[in-house]
Amino acid sequence: MRILAIDYGDAHTGVAISDPTGLLAGFTTTITAYRPEVVAEQIAALVQEHGVEELVLGHPRNMDGTRGPRAEKAESLAELLRTSTGLPVTLWDERRTTIDAHQILFSAGKNARQRKKSVDAVAASLILEGYLTYKKSQSR
C-alpha cells in the first residue's frame, strides 16, 4: 500500500511517497504553488500516477501542542484533499520536521540555496518515515 506524505507550505509543498510495500520512503518531489486548490490538484495527480491509497499531512502544532494558524491551514487542506482524492487523510504532528530537514541537508554539505530547493521534500520524507514507523509498531 503506497502512502503519500505532505509537508504543506505557503509557496512550496514537499511530497514523499512510500514504496509499494508501505515500509520505506521512496519518491519525493516539491510542488510550487500558492493556492491550496492547485496543491490539491497536483497531489490528486500524484495519487493517480503512483497508486496511492492513503495520505498523511503534516499538522504543524505549536511546541506546547496548541493549534495555530498553520495548523488551521493544514486542516483546510486535509478537507480539500479528502474531497479531491476520495482518500483518508491522517493529520500527523510535524513539529521540528523542517528544522530537522535543514540539519540533515546542512550535514550533507548543502548550502542555503541548495537546502531551500529540497528542504520541503526532505521534511515530507521525515513525516512519512515517522508515520510508517508508527504504523509498523501498531501492527505488532
NORMO-V671543 format. One line per field, one symbol per residue. phi: phi as a letter, one per 30 degrees, with the letter a starting at -180 (. if undefined). burial: + if it has 9 or more other C-alpha atoms within 8 Angstrom, else -. A space follows every 10 residues. Layout:
BEGIN
phi: ???
burial: ???
END
This chain:
BEGIN
phi: .dbccbcdbd cbbdbbbdde dicbdbdbab ccaccedddd dddeddeddc idcacbcecd ddddjdcbdd dddddddedd deddcicdbc dbeceidddd ddddddddid dedddedbdd dddddddddd dddddddddd
burial: ++++++++-- -++++++++- -++++--+-+ +-++---+++ ++-+-++--- -+++++++++ ++----++-+ ++-++-++-+ ++-+--+-+- ++-++-++-+ ++--++---+ ----+--+++ +++++++++- ++---+----
END
